[in-house]
């Protein structure tokens, strides 16, 4: 499956239900991605069962459209067997690849289904060459890069690996680094890493600090639109352009695919109308190009779909039962459209349009809602446009030949692409006594292909003066269609994995009884050195002299010292880290992202919480690499720990402040006009939720900055099954 790098570009569409699937196919997608009802990151949408998956895969393959199945969540020990059997059944129906987050699941797929194609999900957080190299060595053929990945790193990955590179180009933008957002999980138990994100980032917040106060949707990002950057992405090495939006409407899927299809096929050319068309179907914040151009990404005024501005409310008339809204607009509003009303940058109402009347230059709309005079009017649903979008058809052209001789069975031949199928009539055709069969009558029956993937392009007829029932020709057509479908699908690999996977856990005896302690300031070293043999230093500022000092403290006290590596690192950051480890060569590392595995000495590496270790199979993978210490995912509960057994030291978060999310944007730039050359960063900035809970912003600085939102207070958990990981 891993193909040579070329100029072949793939347009990859999101599919959340059957209607979206046909919208993607008919609009020109090269590939689609979707999920089953379990084990995918969009657990709150319709998704698909296995029967429907089989139907969809076969239909897609007729158009040479690939189907990628999302298994992009973390898997618990007691779920692994069920997940693997779903993989088995998905392979049997011809799924082309699996999008994976959990390394333990990926290990098992490689073990039981070595021919399966694996794509590394964006939830794995791969964003640099070093992380990509790990994925390639492991056996992934493609990486779905995190949205934070800059062009320079895309080029490094393209030049340094043979991996296919997939990149998001349109849709919702997560404010937190992919795979490392724990806000919903830690506050409610509903985890984005388990397909149950509640989108707390879309709620109103209040921030307060030394630079002042702000209110609004302060963690809610704009949607991203990479239409202006497609050529740059392709030149850097992206071969699959991915549209986000499995939870969105089928018209959204259709519009995005049609717009990007046109741009890709026309050397990346686009117009302002193309941007407007995209905004009609979903527009949060008038778009940004993600993290690619250093733009502001937060849109604090309006949380949802804004649409496009089309006019202004000139008058509002209140009635006993119904109200009248007068709208001045050059845009012709229709029944079935959706409108949103915005005043002073804030949404003040929305309506579905029932009836529209013209009065001079105004359009009058009847509604039960109260709308303020002077509001700006935005179109959020163009009913006519949506019908046009969903009317698109994609058909395979077929050539047909019909041969019927007196005293013989008739023959129908279909040809599509380089494949042929033929069928004989059940009966022998006799000479007609009156009204013999003619071309038009045959064409009428053979061209009835509306409910099939085909369209008749050409029909040749060779007939004597014979009689035939329409029903017999219709039956020949139906049988020939089925045969042609089977011929076209022969090139695809539909496996037969009939044997059910059964997993037996190997019990291992080791139990970890020591503590693992992390400090952010080396002034705490003496306070904790007698409580543990292993100390992690997690500085907010990576200062070479401070880290060398920490290494010396550890050596003098006969302690094992480890440097806590950040979740995100660009090329300069990695060079900086390598220099630190060279000068403080007695230190080990805590690996919180896959790039760190390329820098590690296994005997001096702790697998950190950032790598989301959720099951024994991931533990076994790292044990085979020679790792001796692993911190399990903070999303596991004490009740989950009883299923773990290992020959390495396992730890779990027991005391400290929760890290809710990692942010790559700078809040001081977003809200207070800061610039890197004139940084306004100051400690103590807090985000306040509607329920009063406060989140503290902290910065981690290498050559670049990243931020974490942490709980203000410490949390303690009591358990005995594994070792304790403590923060001081």
HUURJO-V275307 format. One record per residue. N is the residue number from 1. RES is the residue in one small letter. BURIAL is # if it has 16 or more other ideal C-beta (glycine too) atoms within 10 Angstrom, else .. Layout:
N&RES&BURIAL, N&RES&BURIAL
This chain:
1&x&., 2&x&., 3&x&., 4&x&., 5&x&., 6&x&., 7&x&., 8&x&., 9&x&#, 10&x&#, 11&x&#, 12&x&#, 13&x&#, 14&x&#, 15&x&#, 16&x&#, 17&x&#, 18&x&., 19&x&#, 20&x&#, 21&x&#, 22&x&#, 23&x&#, 24&x&#, 25&x&#, 26&x&#, 27&x&#, 28&x&#, 29&x&#, 30&x&#, 31&x&#, 32&x&#, 33&x&#, 34&x&#, 35&x&#, 36&x&#, 37&x&., 38&x&., 39&x&#, 40&x&#, 41&x&#, 42&x&#, 43&x&#, 44&x&., 45&x&#, 46&x&., 47&x&#, 48&x&#, 49&x&., 50&x&., 51&x&., 52&x&#, 53&x&#, 54&x&#, 55&x&., 56&x&#, 57&x&#, 58&x&#, 59&x&#, 60&x&#, 61&x&#, 62&x&#, 63&x&#, 64&x&., 65&x&#, 66&x&#, 67&x&#, 68&x&#, 69&x&#, 70&x&#, 71&x&#, 72&x&#, 73&x&#, 74&x&#, 75&x&#, 76&x&#, 77&x&#, 78&x&., 79&x&#, 80&x&#, 81&x&., 82&x&., 83&x&#, 84&x&#, 85&x&#, 86&x&#, 87&x&#, 88&x&#, 89&x&#, 90&x&#, 91&x&#, 92&x&., 93&x&#, 94&x&#, 95&x&#, 96&x&#, 97&x&#, 98&x&#, 99&x&#, 100&x&#, 101&x&#, 102&x&#, 103&x&#, 104&x&#, 105&x&#, 106&x&#, 107&x&#, 108&x&#, 109&x&#, 110&x&., 111&x&., 112&x&#, 113&x&#, 114&x&., 115&x&., 116&x&#, 117&x&#, 118&x&#, 119&x&#, 120&x&#, 121&x&#, 122&x&#, 123&x&#, 124&x&#, 125&x&#, 126&x&#, 127&x&#, 128&x&#, 129&x&#, 130&x&#, 131&x&#, 132&x&#, 133&x&#, 134&x&#, 135&x&#, 136&x&#, 137&x&., 138&x&#, 139&x&#, 140&x&#, 141&x&#, 142&x&#, 143&x&#, 144&x&#, 145&x&#, 146&x&#, 147&x&#, 148&x&#, 149&x&#, 150&x&#, 151&x&#, 152&x&., 153&x&#, 154&x&#, 155&x&., 156&x&#, 157&x&#, 158&x&#, 159&x&., 160&x&., 161&x&#, 162&x&., 163&x&#, 164&x&#, 165&x&#, 166&x&#, 167&x&#, 168&x&#, 169&x&#, 170&x&#, 171&x&#, 172&x&#, 173&x&#, 174&x&#, 175&x&#, 176&x&#, 177&x&#, 178&x&#, 179&x&#, 180&x&#, 181&x&#, 182&x&#, 183&x&#, 184&x&#, 185&x&#, 186&x&#, 187&x&#, 188&x&., 189&x&., 190&x&., 191&x&#, 192&x&#, 193&x&#, 194&x&#, 195&x&#, 196&x&#, 197&x&#, 198&x&#, 199&x&., 200&x&#, 201&x&#, 202&x&., 203&x&., 204&x&., 205&x&#, 206&x&., 207&x&#, 208&x&., 209&x&#, 210&x&., 211&x&#, 212&x&., 213&x&., 214&x&#, 215&x&., 216&x&#, 217&x&#, 218&x&#, 219&x&#, 220&x&#, 221&x&#, 222&x&#, 223&x&#, 224&x&#, 225&x&#, 226&x&#, 227&x&#, 228&x&., 229&x&#, 230&x&#, 231&x&., 232&x&#, 233&x&#, 234&x&#, 235&x&., 236&x&#, 237&x&#, 238&x&#, 239&x&#, 240&x&#, 241&x&#, 242&x&#, 243&x&#, 244&x&#, 245&x&#, 246&x&#, 247&x&#, 248&x&#, 249&x&#, 250&x&#, 251&x&#, 252&x&#, 253&x&#, 254&x&#, 255&x&#, 256&x&#, 257&x&#, 258&x&#, 259&x&#, 260&x&#, 261&x&#, 262&x&., 263&x&#, 264&x&#, 265&x&., 266&x&., 267&x&., 268&x&#, 269&x&., 270&x&#, 271&x&., 272&x&., 273&x&., 274&x&#, 275&x&#, 276&x&., 277&x&#, 278&x&#, 279&x&#, 280&x&#, 281&x&#, 282&x&#, 283&x&#, 284&x&#, 285&x&#, 286&x&., 287&x&#, 288&x&#, 289&x&#, 290&x&#, 291&x&#, 292&x&#, 293&x&., 294&x&., 295&x&., 296&x&., 297&x&#, 298&x&#, 299&x&#, 300&x&#, 301&x&., 302&x&#, 303&x&#, 304&x&., 305&x&#, 306&x&#, 307&x&#, 308&x&#, 309&x&#, 310&x&#, 311&x&#, 312&x&., 313&x&#, 314&x&#, 315&x&., 316&x&#, 317&x&., 318&x&., 319&x&., 320&x&., 321&x&., 322&x&., 323&x&#, 324&x&#, 325&x&#, 326&x&#, 327&x&#, 328&x&., 329&x&#, 330&x&., 331&x&., 332&x&., 333&x&#, 334&x&., 335&x&., 336&x&., 337&x&#, 338&x&#, 339&x&#, 340&x&#, 341&x&#, 342&x&#, 343&x&., 344&x&., 345&x&., 346&x&., 347&x&#, 348&x&#, 349&x&#, 350&x&#, 351&x&#, 352&x&., 353&x&#, 354&x&., 355&x&., 356&x&., 357&x&., 358&x&., 359&x&., 360&x&., 361&x&., 362&x&#, 363&x&#, 364&x&#, 365&x&#, 366&x&#, 367&x&#, 368&x&., 369&x&#, 370&x&., 371&x&#, 372&x&., 373&x&., 374&x&., 375&x&#, 376&x&#, 377&x&#, 378&x&#, 379&x&#, 380&x&#, 381&x&#, 382&x&#, 383&x&#, 384&x&., 385&x&#, 386&x&#, 387&x&., 388&x&., 389&x&#, 390&x&#, 391&x&., 392&x&., 393&x&., 394&x&#, 395&x&., 396&x&#, 397&x&., 398&x&#, 399&x&., 400&x&#, 401&x&#, 402&x&#, 403&x&#, 404&x&#, 405&x&., 406&x&., 407&x&., 408&x&., 409&x&., 410&x&#, 411&x&#, 412&x&#, 413&x&#, 414&x&#, 415&x&#, 416&x&#, 417&x&., 418&x&., 419&x&#, 420&x&., 421&x&#, 422&x&#, 423&x&#, 424&x&., 425&x&#, 426&x&., 427&x&., 428&x&., 429&x&#, 430&x&., 431&x&., 432&x&., 433&x&., 434&x&., 435&x&., 436&x&., 437&x&#, 438&x&., 439&x&., 440&x&., 441&x&#, 442&x&#, 443&x&., 444&x&., 445&x&#, 446&x&#, 447&x&., 448&x&., 449&x&#, 450&x&., 451&x&., 452&x&#, 453&x&#, 454&x&#, 455&x&., 456&x&#, 457&x&., 458&x&., 459&x&., 460&x&., 461&x&#, 462&x&., 463&x&#, 464&x&#, 465&x&., 466&x&#, 467&x&., 468&x&#, 469&x&., 470&x&., 471&x&., 472&x&., 473&x&#, 474&x&., 475&x&#, 476&x&#, 477&x&#, 478&x&., 479&x&#, 480&x&#, 481&x&#, 482&x&., 483&x&#, 484&x&#, 485&x&#, 486&x&., 487&x&#, 488&x&#, 489&x&#, 490&x&., 491&x&., 492&x&., 493&x&., 494&x&., 495&x&., 496&x&., 497&x&#, 498&x&., 499&x&., 500&x&., 501&x&#, 502&x&., 503&x&., 504&x&., 505&x&., 506&x&., 507&x&., 508&x&., 509&x&., 510&x&., 511&x&., 512&x&#, 513&x&., 514&x&., 515&x&#, 516&x&#, 517&x&#, 518&x&#, 519&x&#, 520&x&#, 521&x&., 522&x&#, 523&x&., 524&x&., 525&x&#, 526&x&., 527&x&., 528&x&#, 529&x&#, 530&x&., 531&x&., 532&x&#, 533&x&., 534&x&#, 535&x&#, 536&x&#, 537&x&#, 538&x&#, 539&x&#, 540&x&., 541&x&., 542&x&#, 543&x&., 544&x&., 545&x&., 546&x&., 547&x&#, 548&x&#, 549&x&., 550&x&#, 551&x&#, 552&x&., 553&x&#, 554&x&#, 555&x&., 556&x&., 557&x&., 558&x&., 559&x&#, 560&x&#, 561&x&#, 562&x&#, 563&x&#, 564&x&#, 565&x&#, 566&x&#, 567&x&#, 568&x&#, 569&x&#, 570&x&#, 571&x&., 572&x&., 573&x&#, 574&x&#, 575&x&., 576&x&#, 577&x&#, 578&x&., 579&x&., 580&x&#, 581&x&#, 582&x&., 583&x&., 584&x&#, 585&x&., 586&x&., 587&x&#, 588&x&#, 589&x&#, 590&x&#, 591&x&#, 592&x&#, 593&x&#, 594&x&#, 595&x&#, 596&x&#, 597&x&#, 598&x&#, 599&x&#, 600&x&#, 601&x&., 602&x&., 603&x&., 604&x&#, 605&x&#, 606&x&#, 607&x&#, 608&x&#, 609&x&#, 610&x&#, 611&x&#, 612&x&#, 613&x&#, 614&x&#, 615&x&#, 616&x&#, 617&x&#, 618&x&#, 619&x&#, 620&x&#, 621&x&#, 622&x&#, 623&x&#, 624&x&., 625&x&., 626&x&., 627&x&#, 628&x&., 629&x&#, 630&x&#, 631&x&#, 632&x&#, 633&x&#, 634&x&#, 635&x&#, 636&x&#, 637&x&., 638&x&., 639&x&., 640&x&#, 641&x&., 642&x&., 643&x&., 644&x&#, 645&x&#, 646&x&#, 647&x&., 648&x&#, 649&x&#, 650&x&#, 651&x&#, 652&x&#, 653&x&#, 654&x&#, 655&x&#, 656&x&#, 657&x&#, 658&x&#, 659&x&#, 660&x&#, 661&x&#, 662&x&#, 663&x&#, 664&x&#, 665&x&#, 666&x&#, 667&x&#, 668&x&#, 669&x&#, 670&x&#, 671&x&#, 672&x&#, 673&x&., 674&x&#, 675&x&., 676&x&., 677&x&., 678&x&., 679&x&., 680&x&., 681&x&#, 682&x&., 683&x&., 684&x&., 685&x&#, 686&x&., 687&x&#, 688&x&#, 689&x&#, 690&x&., 691&x&., 692&x&., 693&x&., 694&x&., 695&x&#, 696&x&#, 697&x&#, 698&x&#, 699&x&#, 700&x&#, 701&x&#, 702&x&#, 703&x&., 704&x&#, 705&x&#, 706&x&#, 707&x&#, 708&x&#, 709&x&#, 710&x&#, 711&x&#, 712&x&., 713&x&., 714&x&., 715&x&., 716&x&., 717&x&., 718&x&., 719&x&#, 720&x&., 721&x&#, 722&x&#, 723&x&#, 724&x&#, 725&x&#, 726&x&#, 727&x&#, 728&x&#
